[in-house]
Amino acid sequence: MADSERVTKHHALFVTVPFQGHFTPAANFAVKLVARRFIVTFVTTEAFHHQRAASGVVSVDGHEVFVDARSMGMDIHSELVSDGLPVSFDRALHRDQFFDAFYHLLPSHVEELMRKLLLAEPPIDVLISDTFNVWPSTLGKKFGLPYVSFLTEPALVFAIYYHVHLLVEKGHFGSPTGWYTSFTTTAHLRDGSIELLMFFSWWPN
């Protein structure tokens, strides 16, 4: 019976975003998936893990976020990948470099992990990622895996992302004090689906 149950389980690779506001709902959703008979490998970056460890949220060895779930026999695991920058690199101070690495270097490290887990037992057979990530769908297509985009932010935030061009046209963005620094957004159709490149903005201290 146990063997037949193992065969019916899907193994999901869940790629989260290295920000606390995204990480927590993603981790909660991952636990819910495991409770629904999924095996989950949960991925975050080495730098984000180091940040959490430094704040005392987790210990250096790493996987305490799911210790309660595993103590109940849930099949959930954590993996760390590089975002392409040294752990000691100040991502808050150098956001342009961080986002450049996030979109252009991190995907190759996730792909390397995917290749390893495709050879695991059982192999991953579904890819899940935070909607904030715009690149995992390409990896899903490359390896022939179903891809699920999970929005960890409130629906209101998604509405702002989707309609930001209207907010700009109406003058709601662009401060005379210069606080608003940059944004970019694109929504287009490809193969019948909508892909959204989200905007980024921040206010320097």
C-alpha positions as CSV (number, residue, x, y, z in Angstrom):
1,M,0.0,0.0,0.0
2,A,2.8,2.4,0.9
3,D,4.5,1.7,-2.5
4,S,1.4,2.4,-4.4
5,E,0.9,5.7,-2.5
6,R,4.4,6.8,-3.4
7,V,3.7,6.2,-7.1
8,T,0.7,8.6,-7.0
9,K,2.6,11.5,-5.5
10,H,3.8,14.4,-7.6
11,H,7.2,15.9,-6.9
12,A,7.0,19.7,-7.1
13,L,10.0,22.0,-7.3
14,F,8.9,25.3,-5.7
15,V,11.1,28.3,-6.6
16,T,10.5,31.2,-4.2
17,V,11.5,34.8,-4.2
18,P,14.2,35.9,-1.7
19,F,12.1,38.5,0.1
20,Q,10.4,37.8,3.4
21,G,7.0,39.0,2.3
22,H,7.1,36.5,-0.6
23,F,8.9,33.7,1.3
24,T,6.3,33.2,4.1
25,P,3.2,32.7,2.0
26,A,5.2,30.5,-0.4
27,A,6.3,28.3,2.5
28,N,2.8,28.1,3.9
29,F,1.5,27.0,0.4
30,A,4.2,24.4,0.1
31,V,3.1,22.8,3.4
32,K,-0.5,22.7,2.1
33,L,0.7,21.0,-1.0
34,V,2.5,18.4,1.0
35,A,-0.6,17.8,3.0
36,R,-2.4,17.1,-0.3
37,R,0.0,14.3,-1.2
38,F,2.7,16.2,-3.0
39,I,6.5,15.9,-2.4
40,V,7.9,19.4,-2.4
41,T,11.5,20.6,-2.8
42,F,11.5,24.2,-1.8
43,V,14.2,26.5,-3.2
44,T,15.6,29.8,-2.0
45,T,18.9,31.6,-2.4
46,E,22.0,31.1,-0.2
47,A,22.1,34.8,0.4
48,F,18.5,35.0,1.6
49,H,19.0,32.0,3.9
50,H,22.1,33.7,5.3
51,Q,20.1,36.8,5.9
52,R,17.4,34.8,7.8
53,A,20.1,33.0,9.8
54,A,21.8,36.2,10.8
55,S,18.4,37.6,12.1
56,G,18.0,34.4,14.2
57,V,14.9,33.2,12.3
58,V,16.7,29.9,11.3
59,S,20.0,28.3,12.3
60,V,22.9,28.1,9.9
61,D,22.2,24.5,8.9
62,G,19.1,25.7,7.4
63,H,15.9,23.7,7.2
64,E,14.0,24.6,10.4
65,V,11.3,26.4,8.5
66,F,9.8,23.0,7.7
67,V,10.8,21.1,10.9
68,D,7.2,20.9,12.2
69,A,5.9,19.6,8.9
70,R,8.6,17.0,8.7
71,S,8.0,15.9,12.2
72,M,4.5,15.0,11.1
73,G,5.9,12.8,8.3
74,M,5.4,15.4,5.5
75,D,7.8,14.9,2.5
76,I,9.2,18.5,2.2
77,H,12.8,19.5,1.6
78,S,14.8,22.7,1.2
79,E,17.5,23.5,-1.3
80,L,19.7,26.5,-1.5
81,V,21.1,28.0,-4.8
82,S,23.3,30.9,-5.6
83,D,21.9,34.0,-7.1
84,G,25.2,34.6,-8.9
85,L,26.5,37.1,-6.3
86,P,28.7,36.5,-3.2
87,V,26.7,36.0,0.0
88,S,28.4,39.1,1.4
89,F,27.3,41.3,-1.4
90,D,25.0,44.2,-0.2
91,R,21.9,43.6,-2.2
92,A,19.9,46.4,-0.5
93,L,22.6,48.9,-1.4
94,H,23.2,47.7,-4.9
95,R,19.7,46.9,-6.1
96,D,20.4,47.3,-9.8
97,Q,23.2,44.7,-9.7
98,F,21.0,42.4,-7.6
99,F,18.1,42.4,-9.9
100,D,20.4,41.9,-12.9
101,A,21.7,38.8,-11.2
102,F,18.2,37.8,-10.1
103,Y,17.0,37.7,-13.7
104,H,20.2,36.7,-15.6
105,L,22.3,34.5,-13.2
106,L,19.9,32.9,-10.8
107,P,18.0,31.0,-13.5
108,S,21.1,29.0,-14.5
109,H,21.6,27.9,-10.9
110,V,18.0,26.8,-10.7
111,E,18.4,24.9,-14.0
112,E,21.4,23.1,-12.6
113,L,19.3,22.0,-9.6
114,M,16.5,20.9,-11.8
115,R,18.8,18.7,-13.8
116,K,19.8,17.0,-10.6
117,L,16.3,16.6,-9.3
118,L,15.1,15.2,-12.6
119,L,17.4,12.3,-11.9
120,A,16.2,11.9,-8.3
121,E,13.7,9.3,-7.1
122,P,11.0,10.3,-7.6
123,P,12.0,13.0,-10.1
124,I,10.4,16.4,-10.1
125,D,7.4,16.4,-12.4
126,V,5.9,19.9,-11.8
127,L,7.5,23.4,-11.5
128,I,5.9,26.0,-9.2
129,S,7.2,29.5,-8.8
130,D,6.3,32.9,-7.3
131,T,4.6,35.0,-10.0
132,F,7.2,37.7,-9.2
133,N,9.7,35.4,-11.1
134,V,9.2,35.9,-14.8
135,W,11.7,33.3,-16.0
136,P,10.8,29.8,-14.6
137,S,8.1,29.3,-17.2
138,T,11.0,29.1,-19.8
139,L,12.6,26.3,-17.7
140,G,9.3,24.5,-17.4
141,K,9.0,24.5,-21.2
142,K,12.6,23.5,-21.6
143,F,12.2,20.4,-19.5
144,G,8.6,19.6,-20.5
145,L,7.3,20.2,-17.0
146,P,3.9,21.7,-16.1
147,Y,4.4,25.2,-14.8
148,V,2.3,26.9,-12.1
149,S,2.7,30.6,-11.3
150,F,1.7,31.3,-7.6
151,L,0.9,34.9,-6.7
152,T,2.2,35.5,-3.1
153,E,1.1,39.1,-3.1
154,P,-2.4,40.5,-2.5
155,A,-4.7,40.8,-5.6
156,L,-4.5,44.6,-5.2
157,V,-0.8,44.5,-5.8
158,F,-1.3,42.4,-9.0
159,A,-3.9,45.0,-10.2
160,I,-1.4,47.8,-9.7
161,Y,1.2,45.9,-11.7
162,Y,-1.2,45.1,-14.5
163,H,-2.6,48.7,-14.7
164,V,0.6,50.6,-14.0
165,H,0.6,52.1,-17.5
166,L,-2.7,53.8,-16.7
167,L,-1.4,55.1,-13.4
168,V,1.6,56.6,-15.2
169,E,-0.6,58.1,-17.9
170,K,-2.8,59.7,-15.2
171,G,0.2,61.2,-13.4
172,H,0.0,59.0,-10.3
173,F,3.7,58.0,-10.7
174,G,6.5,60.5,-10.8
175,S,7.1,62.7,-7.8
176,P,8.4,66.3,-8.0
177,T,10.6,65.4,-5.0
178,G,12.3,62.7,-7.0
179,W,11.5,59.9,-4.7
180,Y,10.1,57.7,-7.4
181,T,13.2,56.4,-9.3
182,S,12.3,53.8,-11.9
183,F,9.8,51.4,-13.3
184,T,9.3,49.1,-16.2
185,T,6.2,47.1,-17.1
186,T,5.1,45.0,-20.1
187,A,2.1,42.9,-20.7
188,H,1.8,40.9,-23.9
189,L,0.3,37.8,-25.4
190,R,2.5,34.8,-26.2
191,D,1.1,31.4,-27.2
192,G,-2.3,32.6,-26.0
193,S,-1.2,33.4,-22.4
194,I,-0.5,36.7,-20.7
195,E,3.0,37.3,-19.5
196,L,3.6,40.2,-17.2
197,L,7.0,41.8,-16.5
198,M,6.5,43.6,-13.2
199,F,7.7,47.0,-12.4
200,F,10.2,47.9,-9.7
201,S,10.4,51.1,-7.7
202,W,12.1,52.1,-4.6
203,W,12.6,55.2,-2.5
204,P,16.3,55.8,-1.4
205,N,16.9,56.5,2.2
